Amino acid sequence: MDAAIRQQARERMKGYCRVCPVCDGRACSGEVPGMGGLGTGASFRANIEALRGIRLAMRCLHGAVQPELEQSVLGLKLSLPVLAAPIGGVSFNMGGAPVTEADYADAVMLGCKDAGIIGCGGDGVGDIIPDSAFAAIRKAGGHGIPFIKPWDGEELNRKLDSAAATGCPVIGMDVDAAGLITLRKQGRPVSPKTPEELAAITAHVHGAGCKFMIKGIMTEDEARIAADAGVDAIVVSNHGGRVLDHTPGTAEVLPRIAATVRGRVEVLADGGVRDGVDVLKMLALGARAVLVGRPFSVAAVGGLREGVAAYVEDLRAGLTAAMTLTGCPDIASVSPHILA
C-alpha cells in the first residue's frame, strides 16, 4: 500500500489504529472498540499465524505467464477473487473526523467497483451505519453486498428489506457478531440464531429476490446447518478475532469446512489476509474467494475511493506474481497441489 496513504491513515486513526508495518494484532490486543482483537488478541493473532504457517511450492517450468484472475461469486463477476469485508462504526472504531461514515462507505463501495470487485457494507448501532452503506450501494448502482447484524424481531426484517431495496443481488449476515462487545456496550445486544430461525431468514431474503450469504462459520457442523437452511454462501470467519478470544485461525479450519459442504454452498473466507500471496493461500485451502478487512479500512481512511482502488491493484499484482510462480494459469487451477 502506498506510503502516503498509510501515513494519512495513521494520522487520522490515531488512538484507534497504529497502522503498523505488519498488521498482526500485537500492538492493539484488547482494543475493542478500535481495530484490535478481543481480550488477549489471541484470535486476531491466530488468523495471521495460521496463514504464515502455510508454505507454497514454487514452480517455474510451465506456461502460466499471465494468469487469469477472474472469478464469480454467487453470479457476481470479480476481476480477482477478493471482496472488501463489511466494516462500519468509523467514529468509534477508526477515529471519525475528517472521514465520516458516509465517506467511508462511499470509498469502499465505489473504490471496489472501480477496481472490478465487490465491497460489503457494515451495520451497527444507529441508523447512520447501515444507511450510509445502503446509500453507497445505491450510488454504485447496486454493486455491493449489505451485511446485516443478527438482530432480533422486527428490526431484523426491516433492515433486510432496506438492504434489498438498494438493488443489490446478495445480502449478507455476519452471524459472528452475536454477542459483539461494542453492541452490548451500547445496549443493543444481538443473538445467535437457531437452525429454524436461520431457515426463516434465508426464506425472507430469497423472497426479496436476493441470494443470502452468512459470515461466521468456524465448524463443520455449522457449515452443514447453514447448507441445510438454504443459504447460498458461507464465509469462514471469526470476526477478525473481535468476538471470542482463543479461537483457531480461519486458515486452520477452512479445509475441513470446505470439504464438508463442497457442492452445496459457495465457501469464502477471511481472517489475516494482507496481500496477494495470502489470497492465493486461502484459495488453495478451499475458498472460492476471500474477504479482506482491516487493510481496506486503512486504504479507505487514508486515501478514500482512490486509496481503496489502489490497494486492490496491490493485491492484483501480488496474486498475479504468486500464481505465476506456482504454475497456476487461472483461478480454477488453484488447488492444494500448490502447497508445500
C-alpha positions as CSV (number, residue, x, y, z in Angstrom):
1,M,0.0,0.0,0.0
2,D,1.2,3.5,-0.9
3,A,3.3,5.0,2.0
4,A,1.4,8.3,1.7
5,I,-2.0,6.6,2.1
6,R,-0.7,4.7,5.2
7,Q,0.7,7.9,6.7
8,Q,-2.6,9.7,6.2
9,A,-4.4,6.8,7.8
10,R,-2.0,6.8,10.7
11,E,-2.7,10.4,11.4
12,R,-6.5,10.1,11.0
13,M,-6.8,6.9,13.0
14,K,-4.5,8.0,15.9
15,G,-5.7,6.4,19.1
16,Y,-7.7,3.7,17.3
17,C,-5.3,2.1,14.9
18,R,-1.5,2.5,14.7
19,V,-1.3,1.4,11.1
20,C,1.6,-0.9,12.0
21,P,4.1,-2.0,9.3
22,V,2.9,-5.6,10.0
23,C,-0.8,-5.7,10.9
24,D,-0.7,-8.7,13.2
25,G,-2.8,-7.6,16.2
26,R,0.1,-7.4,18.7
27,A,0.0,-3.7,19.3
28,C,-3.7,-3.4,19.6
29,S,-4.6,-6.5,21.7
30,G,-7.8,-6.0,23.6
31,E,-8.6,-2.6,22.0
32,V,-12.3,-3.2,21.2
33,P,-13.8,-0.8,20.2
34,G,-11.0,0.0,17.9
35,M,-9.3,-2.3,15.4
36,G,-7.8,-4.8,17.8
37,G,-8.8,-8.3,18.8
38,L,-10.9,-9.1,21.9
39,G,-9.3,-9.9,25.2
40,T,-5.7,-11.2,24.7
41,G,-6.0,-10.7,21.0
42,A,-5.2,-14.4,20.5
43,S,-7.8,-14.9,17.8
44,F,-6.6,-12.0,15.8
45,R,-3.0,-13.3,16.0
46,A,-4.2,-16.9,15.2
47,N,-5.5,-15.7,11.9
48,I,-2.2,-14.2,11.0
49,E,-0.1,-17.1,12.3
50,A,-2.2,-19.7,10.6
51,L,-1.6,-18.1,7.2
52,R,2.1,-17.6,7.9
53,G,2.4,-21.3,8.6
54,I,1.3,-22.2,5.0
55,R,4.1,-22.7,2.6
56,L,3.8,-22.6,-1.2
57,A,5.5,-25.0,-3.7
58,M,7.4,-22.8,-6.2
59,R,7.3,-24.0,-9.8
60,C,8.9,-22.3,-12.8
61,L,8.7,-24.9,-15.6
62,H,5.3,-24.2,-17.1
63,G,3.4,-21.8,-19.4
64,A,1.4,-19.8,-16.8
65,V,3.0,-16.5,-17.9
66,Q,-0.1,-14.2,-17.5
67,P,-2.6,-15.8,-15.1
68,E,-6.3,-15.1,-15.4
69,L,-7.6,-13.8,-12.1
70,E,-11.3,-13.5,-12.8
71,Q,-13.8,-15.3,-10.5
72,S,-17.5,-15.3,-9.9
73,V,-19.2,-15.4,-6.6
74,L,-23.0,-16.1,-6.5
75,G,-23.1,-15.0,-10.1
76,L,-21.2,-11.8,-9.4
77,K,-18.2,-11.3,-11.7
78,L,-14.9,-10.3,-9.9
79,S,-11.7,-9.2,-11.6
80,L,-9.9,-11.0,-8.8
81,P,-11.4,-13.2,-6.1
82,V,-11.5,-10.6,-3.4
83,L,-14.3,-8.7,-1.6
84,A,-13.9,-5.8,0.9
85,A,-15.2,-7.1,4.3
86,P,-18.2,-5.4,6.0
87,I,-16.8,-2.9,8.5
88,G,-18.7,0.1,10.0
89,G,-18.6,2.3,13.0
90,V,-16.0,4.8,11.8
91,S,-16.5,7.1,14.8
92,F,-15.8,4.5,17.5
93,N,-13.5,2.1,15.6
94,M,-11.4,4.3,13.4
95,G,-11.4,7.8,14.8
96,G,-14.1,9.5,12.8
97,A,-13.3,13.1,11.6
98,P,-12.4,14.0,9.0
99,V,-13.7,10.8,7.4
100,T,-17.4,10.3,8.1
101,E,-19.4,7.1,8.0
102,A,-20.8,8.1,4.6
103,D,-17.3,9.0,3.3
104,Y,-16.0,5.6,4.3
105,A,-18.9,3.6,2.8
106,D,-18.6,5.6,-0.5
107,A,-14.9,4.9,-0.6
108,V,-15.3,1.2,-0.1
109,M,-18.2,0.6,-2.5
110,L,-17.1,2.9,-5.3
111,G,-13.4,2.1,-5.0
112,C,-14.1,-1.6,-5.2
113,K,-16.4,-1.0,-8.2
114,D,-13.6,1.0,-9.9
115,A,-11.3,-2.0,-9.4
116,G,-13.8,-4.6,-10.6
117,I,-14.5,-6.3,-7.3
118,I,-17.3,-6.1,-4.6
119,G,-17.5,-4.0,-1.4
120,C,-19.6,-5.1,1.5
121,G,-21.5,-2.7,3.7
122,G,-21.4,-2.7,7.5
123,D,-24.2,-2.5,10.1
124,G,-24.3,-1.4,13.8
125,V,-26.0,0.7,16.4
126,G,-27.6,3.8,14.9
127,D,-29.1,4.1,11.5
128,I,-26.1,6.1,10.3
129,I,-24.0,3.0,9.8
130,P,-26.4,0.9,7.7
131,D,-28.0,3.9,6.0
132,S,-24.5,5.0,4.8
133,A,-23.8,1.6,3.4
134,F,-27.2,1.4,1.7
135,A,-26.7,4.8,0.2
136,A,-23.2,3.9,-1.1
137,I,-24.5,0.7,-2.7
138,R,-27.3,2.7,-4.4
139,K,-24.6,5.2,-5.7
140,A,-22.7,2.2,-7.1
141,G,-25.8,1.0,-8.9
142,G,-26.5,-1.9,-6.6
143,H,-22.8,-3.0,-6.9
144,G,-22.3,-4.1,-3.3
145,I,-23.3,-6.6,-0.6
146,P,-25.0,-5.1,2.5
147,F,-24.4,-7.1,5.7
148,I,-27.0,-7.0,8.5
149,K,-26.3,-8.0,12.1
150,P,-28.3,-10.9,13.6
151,W,-30.8,-8.6,15.3
152,D,-34.0,-9.9,16.8
153,G,-37.6,-9.4,15.7
154,E,-38.9,-6.6,13.6
155,E,-35.6,-4.7,13.4
156,L,-34.0,-7.6,11.5
157,N,-36.7,-7.8,8.9
158,R,-36.8,-4.0,8.5
159,K,-33.1,-3.9,7.8
160,L,-33.2,-6.9,5.5
161,D,-35.9,-5.2,3.4
162,S,-34.0,-1.9,3.4
163,A,-30.9,-3.8,2.2
164,A,-32.9,-5.5,-0.6
165,A,-34.2,-2.0,-1.7
166,T,-30.7,-0.9,-2.6
167,G,-30.8,-3.1,-5.7
168,C,-28.1,-5.5,-4.5
169,P,-28.2,-9.1,-5.7
170,V,-26.8,-10.5,-2.5
171,I,-27.5,-9.8,1.2
172,G,-25.1,-10.9,3.9
173,M,-25.4,-11.5,7.7
174,D,-22.4,-11.6,10.0
175,V,-23.7,-14.1,12.4
176,D,-20.3,-13.9,14.1
177,A,-21.5,-10.6,15.5
178,A,-23.6,-12.4,18.0
179,G,-22.6,-11.1,21.4
180,L,-20.3,-8.4,19.9
181,I,-19.0,-6.3,22.8
182,T,-19.4,-3.0,21.0
183,L,-23.1,-3.6,20.6
184,R,-23.5,-4.7,24.2
185,K,-21.8,-1.6,25.4
186,Q,-24.4,0.4,23.5
187,G,-27.4,-1.5,24.9
188,R,-28.1,-3.3,21.6
189,P,-27.4,-7.0,22.0
190,V,-27.6,-9.3,19.1
191,S,-28.0,-13.1,19.4
192,P,-27.2,-16.4,17.8
193,K,-29.9,-17.9,15.6
194,T,-31.3,-21.4,15.7
195,P,-31.3,-23.6,12.6
196,E,-35.1,-22.9,12.3
197,E,-34.6,-19.1,12.6
198,L,-31.8,-19.2,10.0
199,A,-34.0,-21.1,7.6
200,A,-36.8,-18.4,8.0
201,I,-34.3,-15.6,7.5
202,T,-33.0,-17.3,4.4
203,A,-36.5,-17.6,3.0
204,H,-37.2,-13.9,3.8
205,V,-34.1,-12.9,1.8
206,H,-34.9,-15.2,-1.1
207,G,-38.4,-13.8,-1.1
208,A,-37.0,-10.4,-1.6
209,G,-35.2,-11.6,-4.7
210,C,-31.7,-11.8,-3.3
211,K,-29.2,-14.5,-2.6
212,F,-28.0,-14.9,1.0
213,M,-24.5,-15.2,2.5
214,I,-23.7,-15.7,6.2
215,K,-20.3,-14.9,7.7
216,G,-19.0,-16.5,10.9
217,I,-18.8,-20.3,10.3
218,M,-15.9,-21.9,12.1
219,T,-17.0,-25.6,12.4
220,E,-18.1,-28.3,10.0
221,D,-21.4,-28.9,11.9
222,E,-22.5,-25.3,11.5
223,A,-21.5,-25.4,7.8
224,R,-23.9,-28.2,7.4
225,I,-26.6,-26.3,9.3
226,A,-26.2,-23.4,7.0
227,A,-26.4,-25.5,3.9
228,D,-29.5,-27.3,5.2
229,A,-31.1,-23.9,5.9
230,G,-30.7,-23.0,2.3
231,V,-28.1,-20.2,2.4
232,D,-26.2,-19.7,-0.8
233,A,-22.7,-19.0,0.6
234,I,-20.8,-19.1,3.8
235,V,-17.8,-17.1,5.0
236,V,-15.4,-19.0,7.3
237,S,-14.6,-16.2,9.8
238,N,-14.1,-15.5,13.5
239,H,-15.0,-11.8,13.0
240,G,-11.3,-10.8,12.8
241,G,-10.8,-12.0,16.4
242,R,-13.1,-9.4,17.8
243,V,-15.8,-11.5,19.4
244,L,-14.3,-14.6,21.0
245,D,-10.8,-15.0,22.4
246,H,-8.7,-18.1,21.7
247,T,-10.4,-19.4,18.5
248,P,-8.2,-21.1,15.9
249,G,-7.2,-19.1,12.8
250,T,-9.6,-19.4,9.9
251,A,-6.9,-20.9,7.7
252,E,-6.7,-23.8,10.2
253,V,-10.4,-24.8,9.9
254,L,-11.1,-23.8,6.3
255,P,-10.0,-27.0,4.5
256,R,-12.3,-29.2,6.7
257,I,-15.3,-26.9,6.3
258,A,-14.8,-26.5,2.5
259,A,-14.7,-30.3,2.1
260,T,-17.8,-30.7,4.3
261,V,-20.1,-28.6,2.1
262,R,-18.4,-28.6,-1.2
263,G,-21.0,-28.5,-4.0
264,R,-23.8,-27.4,-1.6
265,V,-22.8,-23.8,-0.9
266,E,-20.1,-21.4,-2.0
267,V,-17.3,-21.1,0.6
268,L,-15.5,-17.9,1.2
269,A,-13.0,-17.0,4.0
270,D,-11.5,-14.0,5.8
271,G,-9.0,-13.5,8.6
272,G,-5.5,-12.2,8.4
273,V,-5.4,-11.7,4.6
274,R,-3.0,-8.9,3.8
275,D,-1.6,-9.4,0.4
276,G,-1.9,-11.4,-2.8
277,V,0.1,-14.3,-1.5
278,D,-2.4,-14.7,1.4
279,V,-5.3,-14.6,-1.1
280,L,-3.7,-17.5,-3.0
281,K,-3.2,-19.5,0.2
282,M,-6.8,-19.2,1.1
283,L,-7.9,-20.3,-2.4
284,A,-5.6,-23.3,-2.2
285,L,-7.1,-24.2,1.2
286,G,-10.6,-24.3,-0.3
287,A,-12.1,-20.8,-0.5
288,R,-13.7,-19.6,-3.7
289,A,-12.9,-16.0,-2.8
290,V,-11.7,-14.1,0.2
291,L,-12.8,-11.1,2.2
292,V,-10.2,-8.6,3.4
293,G,-11.0,-6.3,6.4
294,R,-8.5,-4.1,8.2
295,P,-6.3,-3.2,5.1
296,F,-9.3,-1.9,3.3
297,S,-10.1,0.3,6.3
298,V,-6.6,1.8,6.3
299,A,-6.9,2.3,2.5
300,A,-10.3,4.0,2.8
301,V,-9.5,6.2,5.7
302,G,-6.1,7.1,4.3
303,G,-7.0,7.5,0.6
304,L,-10.8,7.3,0.2
305,R,-12.0,5.9,-3.1
306,E,-8.7,6.2,-4.8
307,G,-6.9,4.5,-1.9
308,V,-9.3,1.5,-2.0
309,A,-8.8,1.1,-5.7
310,A,-5.0,1.4,-5.3
311,Y,-4.9,-1.3,-2.6
312,V,-6.9,-3.6,-4.9
313,E,-4.2,-3.1,-7.5
314,D,-1.6,-4.1,-5.0
315,L,-3.5,-7.3,-4.3
316,R,-3.8,-8.0,-8.0
317,A,-0.1,-7.6,-8.6
318,G,0.8,-9.8,-5.7
319,L,-1.7,-12.5,-6.7
320,T,-0.5,-12.5,-10.3
321,A,3.1,-12.9,-9.2
322,A,2.2,-15.7,-6.8
323,M,0.1,-17.6,-9.3
324,T,2.9,-17.3,-11.9
325,L,5.5,-18.7,-9.5
326,T,3.2,-21.6,-8.5
327,G,2.2,-22.5,-12.1
328,C,-1.5,-21.5,-11.9
329,P,-2.8,-20.3,-15.3
330,D,-6.2,-19.3,-13.8
331,I,-8.2,-19.4,-10.5
332,A,-9.8,-22.7,-11.4
333,S,-6.4,-24.3,-11.4
334,V,-5.6,-23.3,-7.8
335,S,-5.7,-26.3,-5.5
336,P,-3.8,-27.9,-2.6
337,H,-1.2,-29.1,-5.1
338,I,0.5,-25.7,-4.8
339,L,1.1,-26.1,-1.1
340,A,4.5,-27.3,0.0
